[in-house]
Amino acid sequence: MIDFKVRFGENLRSIRKASGFSQEQLAFASGLDRSYVGKIERGQVNVTLETVNTLAKTLGCSPRELIPEGVD
């Protein structure tokens, strides 16, 4: 099984790139540390709902788009 955190990170990376953000730009715009954004994208950390919402607002998507489907 693919870990939920890994799939979340993959979704975040995909949407970030499609939106034209670098990790550094996303981190700055959302008020997060760039290394933390990298850890999220690699599935190394658990994120809070508040962080999910902040990332979604910054990327101009819904939080639901970041949350992976069909992951155990």
C-alpha positions, 0 to 999 in steps of 0.5 A: 500500500502507498502511504497516505502522506506520500500520495498527499505529497505527490498531489501537492507537487503535481498541483504546485508545478501545474500552478507554476510555483517552485517549492521556494515560491510556494513556501514563501507565499504560504508562510511555510519553510521551504524545507518543510514543503519539501518534507511534505512533498516527500511524505515525511511529515503529517500536515495539519488541516490548517496547513492543508487549507493554507496550501490550497488557498495559496495554490488556488485549489480546494483542499479536497484536490490535495487529499488523495483518494483510495488510500488506506 
